[in-house]
Amino acid sequence: MAELERARSELAQAAEGAGVTAFHACTRKGTSSWEDDPAAVRALAAILRDYHADEAAPDGPRSADR
């Protein structure tokens, strides 16, 4: 459970850094929630950190990625 709390903290920090105030995500499996999986929570945090890094780059977002 401590790992999940750390992952959620990482996600909160990444969301704040990216300027995200709310988001919705769902699982493809349909059987369990991504919110209960530390790896999934960290993956979403990584996406938000990457998005923020792209937006902060001197040349803005990479057009090929958007």
PDB file of N, CA, C and O in Angstrom:
ATOM      1  N   MET A   1       0.810  -1.193   0.000  1.00  0.00           N
ATOM      2  CA  MET A   1       0.000   0.000   0.000  1.00  0.00           C
ATOM      3  C   MET A   1       0.864   1.273   0.000  1.00  0.00           C
ATOM      4  O   MET A   1       0.482   2.288  -0.581  1.00  0.00           O
ATOM      5  N   ALA A   2       2.026   1.206   0.655  1.00  0.00           N
ATOM      6  CA  ALA A   2       2.917   2.367   0.681  1.00  0.00           C
ATOM      7  C   ALA A   2       3.414   2.696  -0.723  1.00  0.00           C
ATOM      8  O   ALA A   2       3.582   3.865  -1.069  1.00  0.00           O
ATOM      9  N   GLU A   3       3.648   1.666  -1.527  1.00  0.00           N
ATOM     10  CA  GLU A   3       4.105   1.899  -2.908  1.00  0.00           C
ATOM     11  C   GLU A   3       3.027   2.643  -3.702  1.00  0.00           C
ATOM     12  O   GLU A   3       3.337   3.550  -4.475  1.00  0.00           O
ATOM     13  N   LEU A   4       1.789   2.265  -3.515  1.00  0.00           N
ATOM     14  CA  LEU A   4       0.688   2.930  -4.211  1.00  0.00           C
ATOM     15  C   LEU A   4       0.587   4.388  -3.774  1.00  0.00           C
ATOM     16  O   LEU A   4       0.354   5.262  -4.609  1.00  0.00           O
ATOM     17  N   GLU A   5       0.754   4.661  -2.507  1.00  0.00           N
ATOM     18  CA  GLU A   5       0.699   6.042  -2.021  1.00  0.00           C
ATOM     19  C   GLU A   5       1.845   6.874  -2.603  1.00  0.00           C
ATOM     20  O   GLU A   5       1.648   8.038  -2.953  1.00  0.00           O
ATOM     21  N   ARG A   6       3.027   6.293  -2.707  1.00  0.00           N
ATOM     22  CA  ARG A   6       4.153   7.009  -3.321  1.00  0.00           C
ATOM     23  C   ARG A   6       3.874   7.282  -4.801  1.00  0.00           C
ATOM     24  O   ARG A   6       4.174   8.362  -5.309  1.00  0.00           O
ATOM     25  N   ALA A   7       3.302   6.300  -5.479  1.00  0.00           N
ATOM     26  CA  ALA A   7       2.966   6.477  -6.897  1.00  0.00           C
ATOM     27  C   ALA A   7       1.920   7.576  -7.067  1.00  0.00           C
ATOM     28  O   ALA A   7       2.013   8.385  -7.990  1.00  0.00           O
ATOM     29  N   ARG A   8       0.940   7.607  -6.192  1.00  0.00           N
ATOM     30  CA  ARG A   8      -0.091   8.654  -6.266  1.00  0.00           C
ATOM     31  C   ARG A   8       0.503  10.027  -5.998  1.00  0.00           C
ATOM     32  O   ARG A   8       0.088  11.015  -6.604  1.00  0.00           O
ATOM     33  N   SER A   9       1.468  10.093  -5.097  1.00  0.00           N
ATOM     34  CA  SER A   9       2.144  11.354  -4.819  1.00  0.00           C
ATOM     35  C   SER A   9       2.918  11.819  -6.054  1.00  0.00           C
ATOM     36  O   SER A   9       2.897  13.002  -6.392  1.00  0.00           O
ATOM     37  N   GLU A  10       3.600  10.890  -6.726  1.00  0.00           N
ATOM     38  CA  GLU A  10       4.314  11.214  -7.967  1.00  0.00           C
ATOM     39  C   GLU A  10       3.347  11.749  -9.013  1.00  0.00           C
ATOM     40  O   GLU A  10       3.648  12.710  -9.720  1.00  0.00           O
ATOM     41  N   LEU A  11       2.187  11.118  -9.101  1.00  0.00           N
ATOM     42  CA  LEU A  11       1.184  11.554 -10.077  1.00  0.00           C
ATOM     43  C   LEU A  11       0.683  12.958  -9.737  1.00  0.00           C
ATOM     44  O   LEU A  11       0.534  13.794 -10.629  1.00  0.00           O
ATOM     45  N   ALA A  12       0.430  13.216  -8.488  1.00  0.00           N
ATOM     46  CA  ALA A  12      -0.044  14.544  -8.078  1.00  0.00           C
ATOM     47  C   ALA A  12       0.994  15.609  -8.409  1.00  0.00           C
ATOM     48  O   ALA A  12       0.646  16.684  -8.898  1.00  0.00           O
ATOM     49  N   GLN A  13       2.261  15.320  -8.148  1.00  0.00           N
ATOM     50  CA  GLN A  13       3.326  16.275  -8.457  1.00  0.00           C
ATOM     51  C   GLN A  13       3.445  16.491  -9.964  1.00  0.00           C
ATOM     52  O   GLN A  13       3.613  17.623 -10.417  1.00  0.00           O
ATOM     53  N   ALA A  14       3.360  15.420 -10.734  1.00  0.00           N
ATOM     54  CA  ALA A  14       3.462  15.534 -12.194  1.00  0.00           C
ATOM     55  C   ALA A  14       2.281  16.327 -12.748  1.00  0.00           C
ATOM     56  O   ALA A  14       2.454  17.153 -13.644  1.00  0.00           O
ATOM     57  N   ALA A  15       1.094  16.082 -12.224  1.00  0.00           N
ATOM     58  CA  ALA A  15      -0.097  16.808 -12.681  1.00  0.00           C
ATOM     59  C   ALA A  15       0.033  18.291 -12.373  1.00  0.00           C
ATOM     60  O   ALA A  15      -0.284  19.136 -13.210  1.00  0.00           O
ATOM     61  N   GLU A  16       0.495  18.601 -11.188  1.00  0.00           N
ATOM     62  CA  GLU A  16       0.676  20.004 -10.811  1.00  0.00           C
ATOM     63  C   GLU A  16       1.712  20.671 -11.715  1.00  0.00           C
ATOM     64  O   GLU A  16       1.511  21.794 -12.178  1.00  0.00           O
ATOM     65  N   GLY A  17       2.813  19.975 -11.962  1.00  0.00           N
ATOM     66  CA  GLY A  17       3.859  20.526 -12.814  1.00  0.00           C
ATOM     67  C   GLY A  17       3.413  20.743 -14.252  1.00  0.00           C
ATOM     68  O   GLY A  17       3.904  21.642 -14.934  1.00  0.00           O
ATOM     69  N   ALA A  18       2.486  19.920 -14.705  1.00  0.00           N
ATOM     70  CA  ALA A  18       1.986  20.041 -16.077  1.00  0.00           C
ATOM     71  C   ALA A  18       0.787  20.986 -16.176  1.00  0.00           C
ATOM     72  O   ALA A  18       0.282  21.247 -17.268  1.00  0.00           O
ATOM     73  N   GLY A  19       0.337  21.495 -15.023  1.00  0.00           N
ATOM     74  CA  GLY A  19      -0.809  22.398 -15.037  1.00  0.00           C
ATOM     75  C   GLY A  19      -2.135  21.681 -15.200  1.00  0.00           C
ATOM     76  O   GLY A  19      -3.136  22.297 -15.567  1.00  0.00           O
ATOM     77  N   VAL A  20      -2.151  20.404 -14.935  1.00  0.00           N
ATOM     78  CA  VAL A  20      -3.377  19.615 -15.067  1.00  0.00           C
ATOM     79  C   VAL A  20      -4.176  19.738 -13.778  1.00  0.00           C
ATOM     80  O   VAL A  20      -3.644  19.509 -12.691  1.00  0.00           O
ATOM     81  N   THR A  21      -5.441  20.096 -13.893  1.00  0.00           N
ATOM     82  CA  THR A  21      -6.289  20.225 -12.712  1.00  0.00           C
ATOM     83  C   THR A  21      -7.243  19.049 -12.560  1.00  0.00           C
ATOM     84  O   THR A  21      -7.742  18.791 -11.465  1.00  0.00           O
ATOM     85  N   ALA A  22      -7.498  18.336 -13.650  1.00  0.00           N
ATOM     86  CA  ALA A  22      -8.378  17.169 -13.599  1.00  0.00           C
ATOM     87  C   ALA A  22      -8.097  16.294 -14.815  1.00  0.00           C
ATOM     88  O   ALA A  22      -7.702  16.791 -15.869  1.00  0.00           O
ATOM     89  N   PHE A  23      -8.300  15.003 -14.662  1.00  0.00           N
ATOM     90  CA  PHE A  23      -8.159  14.098 -15.794  1.00  0.00           C
ATOM     91  C   PHE A  23      -9.004  12.861 -15.547  1.00  0.00           C
ATOM     92  O   PHE A  23      -9.413  12.577 -14.421  1.00  0.00           O
ATOM     93  N   HIS A  24      -9.252  12.141 -16.616  1.00  0.00           N
ATOM     94  CA  HIS A  24     -10.022  10.898 -16.543  1.00  0.00           C
ATOM     95  C   HIS A  24      -9.284   9.864 -17.373  1.00  0.00           C
ATOM     96  O   HIS A  24      -8.918  10.121 -18.519  1.00  0.00           O
ATOM     97  N   ALA A  25      -9.071   8.714 -16.797  1.00  0.00           N
ATOM     98  CA  ALA A  25      -8.421   7.626 -17.524  1.00  0.00           C
ATOM     99  C   ALA A  25      -9.123   6.326 -17.155  1.00  0.00           C
ATOM    100  O   ALA A  25      -9.606   6.179 -16.032  1.00  0.00           O
ATOM    101  N   CYS A  26      -9.181   5.403 -18.068  1.00  0.00           N
ATOM    102  CA  CYS A  26      -9.799   4.117 -17.780  1.00  0.00           C
ATOM    103  C   CYS A  26      -8.891   2.986 -18.250  1.00  0.00           C
ATOM    104  O   CYS A  26      -7.981   3.183 -19.056  1.00  0.00           O
ATOM    105  N   THR A  27      -9.158   1.829 -17.737  1.00  0.00           N
ATOM    106  CA  THR A  27      -8.347   0.661 -18.045  1.00  0.00           C
ATOM    107  C   THR A  27      -8.869  -0.051 -19.280  1.00  0.00           C
ATOM    108  O   THR A  27     -10.056   0.020 -19.599  1.00  0.00           O
ATOM    109  N   ARG A  28      -7.982  -0.729 -19.961  1.00  0.00           N
ATOM    110  CA  ARG A  28      -8.399  -1.532 -21.112  1.00  0.00           C
ATOM    111  C   ARG A  28      -8.873  -2.907 -20.673  1.00  0.00           C
ATOM    112  O   ARG A  28      -9.661  -3.551 -21.366  1.00  0.00           O
ATOM    113  N   LYS A  29      -8.396  -3.351 -19.533  1.00  0.00           N
ATOM    114  CA  LYS A  29      -8.754  -4.687 -19.063  1.00  0.00           C
ATOM    115  C   LYS A  29     -10.200  -4.765 -18.628  1.00  0.00           C
ATOM    116  O   LYS A  29     -10.857  -5.790 -18.808  1.00  0.00           O
ATOM    117  N   GLY A  30     -10.693  -3.688 -18.059  1.00  0.00           N
ATOM    118  CA  GLY A  30     -12.067  -3.670 -17.605  1.00  0.00           C
ATOM    119  C   GLY A  30     -12.297  -4.395 -16.291  1.00  0.00           C
ATOM    120  O   GLY A  30     -13.414  -4.395 -15.775  1.00  0.00           O
ATOM    121  N   THR A  31     -11.257  -5.013 -15.742  1.00  0.00           N
ATOM    122  CA  THR A  31     -11.437  -5.787 -14.516  1.00  0.00           C
ATOM    123  C   THR A  31     -10.872  -5.095 -13.289  1.00  0.00           C
ATOM    124  O   THR A  31     -11.346  -5.334 -12.178  1.00  0.00           O
ATOM    125  N   SER A  32      -9.874  -4.248 -13.463  1.00  0.00           N
ATOM    126  CA  SER A  32      -9.285  -3.563 -12.324  1.00  0.00           C
ATOM    127  C   SER A  32      -9.037  -2.112 -12.695  1.00  0.00           C
ATOM    128  O   SER A  32      -8.909  -1.764 -13.869  1.00  0.00           O
ATOM    129  N   SER A  33      -8.973  -1.292 -11.692  1.00  0.00           N
ATOM    130  CA  SER A  33      -8.784   0.130 -11.916  1.00  0.00           C
ATOM    131  C   SER A  33      -7.298   0.468 -11.995  1.00  0.00           C
ATOM    132  O   SER A  33      -6.497  -0.061 -11.225  1.00  0.00           O
ATOM    133  N   TRP A  34      -6.936   1.335 -12.911  1.00  0.00           N
ATOM    134  CA  TRP A  34      -5.563   1.795 -13.019  1.00  0.00           C
ATOM    135  C   TRP A  34      -5.144   2.492 -11.737  1.00  0.00           C
ATOM    136  O   TRP A  34      -3.964   2.500 -11.387  1.00  0.00           O
ATOM    137  N   GLU A  35      -6.098   3.072 -11.041  1.00  0.00           N
ATOM    138  CA  GLU A  35      -5.809   3.820  -9.816  1.00  0.00           C
ATOM    139  C   GLU A  35      -5.269   2.940  -8.695  1.00  0.00           C
ATOM    140  O   GLU A  35      -4.676   3.450  -7.744  1.00  0.00           O
ATOM    141  N   ASP A  36      -5.461   1.638  -8.790  1.00  0.00           N
ATOM    142  CA  ASP A  36      -4.996   0.704  -7.770  1.00  0.00           C
ATOM    143  C   ASP A  36      -3.697   0.008  -8.147  1.00  0.00           C
ATOM    144  O   ASP A  36      -3.214  -0.847  -7.404  1.00  0.00           O
ATOM    145  N   ASP A  37      -3.128   0.361  -9.286  1.00  0.00           N
ATOM    146  CA  ASP A  37      -1.915  -0.274  -9.790  1.00  0.00           C
ATOM    147  C   ASP A  37      -0.769   0.741  -9.788  1.00  0.00           C
ATOM    148  O   ASP A  37      -0.762   1.660 -10.607  1.00  0.00           O
ATOM    149  N   PRO A  38       0.198   0.586  -8.881  1.00  0.00           N
ATOM    150  CA  PRO A  38       1.293   1.562  -8.810  1.00  0.00           C
ATOM    151  C   PRO A  38       2.013   1.765 -10.148  1.00  0.00           C
ATOM    152  O   PRO A  38       2.393   2.891 -10.470  1.00  0.00           O
ATOM    153  N   ALA A  39       2.204   0.721 -10.913  1.00  0.00           N
ATOM    154  CA  ALA A  39       2.888   0.853 -12.209  1.00  0.00           C
ATOM    155  C   ALA A  39       2.068   1.706 -13.170  1.00  0.00           C
ATOM    156  O   ALA A  39       2.628   2.522 -13.902  1.00  0.00           O
ATOM    157  N   ALA A  40       0.769   1.530 -13.178  1.00  0.00           N
ATOM    158  CA  ALA A  40      -0.098   2.316 -14.056  1.00  0.00           C
ATOM    159  C   ALA A  40      -0.128   3.778 -13.621  1.00  0.00           C
ATOM    160  O   ALA A  40      -0.105   4.678 -14.461  1.00  0.00           O
ATOM    161  N   VAL A  41      -0.178   4.013 -12.330  1.00  0.00           N
ATOM    162  CA  VAL A  41      -0.173   5.380 -11.806  1.00  0.00           C
ATOM    163  C   VAL A  41       1.138   6.064 -12.176  1.00  0.00           C
ATOM    164  O   VAL A  41       1.140   7.224 -12.589  1.00  0.00           O
ATOM    165  N   ARG A  42       2.242   5.356 -12.031  1.00  0.00           N
ATOM    166  CA  ARG A  42       3.553   5.929 -12.390  1.00  0.00           C
ATOM    167  C   ARG A  42       3.656   6.166 -13.899  1.00  0.00           C
ATOM    168  O   ARG A  42       4.281   7.135 -14.329  1.00  0.00           O
ATOM    169  N   ALA A  43       3.058   5.303 -14.692  1.00  0.00           N
ATOM    170  CA  ALA A  43       3.085   5.489 -16.148  1.00  0.00           C
ATOM    171  C   ALA A  43       2.354   6.770 -16.531  1.00  0.00           C
ATOM    172  O   ALA A  43       2.818   7.518 -17.392  1.00  0.00           O
ATOM    173  N   LEU A  44       1.228   7.023 -15.903  1.00  0.00           N
ATOM    174  CA  LEU A  44       0.493   8.252 -16.185  1.00  0.00           C
ATOM    175  C   LEU A  44       1.292   9.467 -15.718  1.00  0.00           C
ATOM    176  O   LEU A  44       1.308  10.495 -16.396  1.00  0.00           O
ATOM    177  N   ALA A  45       1.948   9.356 -14.575  1.00  0.00           N
ATOM    178  CA  ALA A  45       2.802  10.446 -14.087  1.00  0.00           C
ATOM    179  C   ALA A  45       3.915  10.732 -15.105  1.00  0.00           C
ATOM    180  O   ALA A  45       4.223  11.893 -15.374  1.00  0.00           O
ATOM    181  N   ALA A  46       4.508   9.692 -15.660  1.00  0.00           N
ATOM    182  CA  ALA A  46       5.575   9.860 -16.652  1.00  0.00           C
ATOM    183  C   ALA A  46       5.050  10.559 -17.903  1.00  0.00           C
ATOM    184  O   ALA A  46       5.734  11.404 -18.480  1.00  0.00           O
ATOM    185  N   ILE A  47       3.847  10.209 -18.316  1.00  0.00           N
ATOM    186  CA  ILE A  47       3.243  10.864 -19.488  1.00  0.00           C
ATOM    187  C   ILE A  47       3.068  12.349 -19.227  1.00  0.00           C
ATOM    188  O   ILE A  47       3.373  13.177 -20.085  1.00  0.00           O
ATOM    189  N   LEU A  48       2.573  12.686 -18.036  1.00  0.00           N
ATOM    190  CA  LEU A  48       2.376  14.098 -17.712  1.00  0.00           C
ATOM    191  C   LEU A  48       3.704  14.843 -17.630  1.00  0.00           C
ATOM    192  O   LEU A  48       3.798  15.985 -18.078  1.00  0.00           O
ATOM    193  N   ARG A  49       4.728  14.214 -17.065  1.00  0.00           N
ATOM    194  CA  ARG A  49       6.049  14.863 -16.998  1.00  0.00           C
ATOM    195  C   ARG A  49       6.608  15.080 -18.404  1.00  0.00           C
ATOM    196  O   ARG A  49       7.169  16.136 -18.693  1.00  0.00           O
ATOM    197  N   ASP A  50       6.455  14.084 -19.275  1.00  0.00           N
ATOM    198  CA  ASP A  50       6.934  14.227 -20.650  1.00  0.00           C
ATOM    199  C   ASP A  50       6.175  15.324 -21.383  1.00  0.00           C
ATOM    200  O   ASP A  50       6.768  16.110 -22.122  1.00  0.00           O
ATOM    201  N   TYR A  51       4.862  15.376 -21.177  1.00  0.00           N
ATOM    202  CA  TYR A  51       4.043  16.403 -21.813  1.00  0.00           C
ATOM    203  C   TYR A  51       4.501  17.793 -21.361  1.00  0.00           C
ATOM    204  O   TYR A  51       4.654  18.704 -22.174  1.00  0.00           O
ATOM    205  N   HIS A  52       4.714  17.935 -20.061  1.00  0.00           N
ATOM    206  CA  HIS A  52       5.150  19.226 -19.535  1.00  0.00           C
ATOM    207  C   HIS A  52       6.524  19.589 -20.093  1.00  0.00           C
ATOM    208  O   HIS A  52       6.760  20.749 -20.429  1.00  0.00           O
ATOM    209  N   ALA A  53       7.418  18.634 -20.196  1.00  0.00           N
ATOM    210  CA  ALA A  53       8.754  18.889 -20.737  1.00  0.00           C
ATOM    211  C   ALA A  53       8.667  19.330 -22.196  1.00  0.00           C
ATOM    212  O   ALA A  53       9.395  20.229 -22.617  1.00  0.00           O
ATOM    213  N   ASP A  54       7.781  18.704 -22.966  1.00  0.00           N
ATOM    214  CA  ASP A  54       7.599  19.093 -24.369  1.00  0.00           C
ATOM    215  C   ASP A  54       7.068  20.518 -24.472  1.00  0.00           C
ATOM    216  O   ASP A  54       7.528  21.295 -25.309  1.00  0.00           O
ATOM    217  N   GLU A  55       6.108  20.861 -23.629  1.00  0.00           N
ATOM    218  CA  GLU A  55       5.512  22.194 -23.661  1.00  0.00           C
ATOM    219  C   GLU A  55       6.526  23.259 -23.244  1.00  0.00           C
ATOM    220  O   GLU A  55       6.466  24.391 -23.725  1.00  0.00           O
ATOM    221  N   ALA A  56       7.445  22.912 -22.362  1.00  0.00           N
ATOM    222  CA  ALA A  56       8.426  23.868 -21.858  1.00  0.00           C
ATOM    223  C   ALA A  56       9.647  24.000 -22.767  1.00  0.00           C
ATOM    224  O   ALA A  56      10.463  24.902 -22.577  1.00  0.00           O
ATOM    225  N   ALA A  57       9.780  23.123 -23.740  1.00  0.00           N
ATOM    226  CA  ALA A  57      10.932  23.158 -24.646  1.00  0.00           C
ATOM    227  C   ALA A  57      10.929  24.479 -25.416  1.00  0.00           C
ATOM    228  O   ALA A  57       9.862  25.020 -25.707  1.00  0.00           O
ATOM    229  N   PRO A  58      12.102  25.000 -25.747  1.00  0.00           N
ATOM    230  CA  PRO A  58      12.200  26.292 -26.450  1.00  0.00           C
ATOM    231  C   PRO A  58      11.405  26.343 -27.746  1.00  0.00           C
ATOM    232  O   PRO A  58      10.874  27.392 -28.108  1.00  0.00           O
ATOM    233  N   ASP A  59      11.320  25.220 -28.444  1.00  0.00           N
ATOM    234  CA  ASP A  59      10.602  25.204 -29.715  1.00  0.00           C
ATOM    235  C   ASP A  59       9.169  24.711 -29.553  1.00  0.00           C
ATOM    236  O   ASP A  59       8.498  24.444 -30.550  1.00  0.00           O
ATOM    237  N   GLY A  60       8.684  24.585 -28.318  1.00  0.00           N
ATOM    238  CA  GLY A  60       7.312  24.153 -28.071  1.00  0.00           C
ATOM    239  C   GLY A  60       7.144  22.678 -28.325  1.00  0.00           C
ATOM    240  O   GLY A  60       8.126  21.948 -28.460  1.00  0.00           O
ATOM    241  N   PRO A  61       5.904  22.232 -28.391  1.00  0.00           N
ATOM    242  CA  PRO A  61       5.637  20.812 -28.602  1.00  0.00           C
ATOM    243  C   PRO A  61       6.140  20.352 -29.953  1.00  0.00           C
ATOM    244  O   PRO A  61       6.099  21.090 -30.938  1.00  0.00           O
ATOM    245  N   ARG A  62       6.607  19.139 -29.979  1.00  0.00           N
ATOM    246  CA  ARG A  62       7.073  18.565 -31.249  1.00  0.00           C
ATOM    247  C   ARG A  62       5.856  18.283 -32.116  1.00  0.00           C
ATOM    248  O   ARG A  62       4.973  17.520 -31.722  1.00  0.00           O
ATOM    249  N   SER A  63       5.805  18.883 -33.271  1.00  0.00           N
ATOM    250  CA  SER A  63       4.636  18.757 -34.130  1.00  0.00           C
ATOM    251  C   SER A  63       4.419  17.314 -34.577  1.00  0.00           C
ATOM    252  O   SER A  63       3.282  16.914 -34.823  1.00  0.00           O
ATOM    253  N   ALA A  64       5.477  16.536 -34.684  1.00  0.00           N
ATOM    254  CA  ALA A  64       5.333  15.147 -35.109  1.00  0.00           C
ATOM    255  C   ALA A  64       4.648  14.311 -34.039  1.00  0.00           C
ATOM    256  O   ALA A  64       4.048  13.280 -34.344  1.00  0.00           O
ATOM    257  N   ASP A  65       4.736  14.754 -32.776  1.00  0.00           N
ATOM    258  CA  ASP A  65       4.141  14.000 -31.671  1.00  0.00           C
ATOM    259  C   ASP A  65       2.710  14.412 -31.402  1.00  0.00           C
ATOM    260  O   ASP A  65       2.040  13.764 -30.598  1.00  0.00           O
ATOM    261  N   ARG A  66       2.229  15.421 -32.012  1.00  0.00           N
ATOM    262  CA  ARG A  66       0.888  15.941 -31.702  1.00  0.00           C
ATOM    263  C   ARG A  66      -0.066  15.673 -32.828  1.00  0.00           C
ATOM    264  O   ARG A  66      -1.238  16.039 -32.745  1.00  0.00           O
TER     265      ARG A  66
END
